[in-house]
Amino acid sequence: MQTFRQLGQADQTIHKSRFIARANRCENERELALFLRQFASEHQTAGHLAYAFRMKTAEGIVARFSDAGEPAGTAGKPVMQMLDGQNYVNCCVAVIRYYGGINLGTGGLVRAYGGTAKMAMEQAGSIPFVEMVQLRISTTYKRVDELTREVQRLHGEVLDKQFDEAVHFLLKLPSDAAKQLQARF
């Protein structure tokens, strides 16, 4: 599995219709909704906002797409096929269309939406997907610096710290590293 390295964007005009695509990594449904809402608000006069996403959840991979009023299977579906075919997860690709007055036909729409999405995906690049988990660990005040350094070394993140007779951490770590860290602390 892989995910996007960075935000990717593409813009092209085909038979007077303008297609703008963005490819973005989204770690959860909240980030996904925010990404789509922001993209739509930047292009309020656009005729269509088609999208596709694949999200890894505890129940498995959730994959959905929307053709946004275009003929069925001509906008979101070609984008979804690219995400599926390259095994992307925690990713969303959205394509805005400003209608130019010329009908493209179903084949033309598939090529236009799919081609613009592909350009954005190429610009976003890919990295291997690393599944992250949240972990709660409590430790003594003496070991706080040691734990913090270890979390950084494992490419994790401290989400929250609470202090009382011990220090309680909420961490986000790669799933294989979480077991190692838990054994040490």
Summary of the structure (lengths in Angstrom):
residues: 185
radius of gyration: 20.7
end to end distance: 30.2
largest distance: 69.9
contacts: 580
relative contact order: 0.18
helix: 36%
strand: 38%
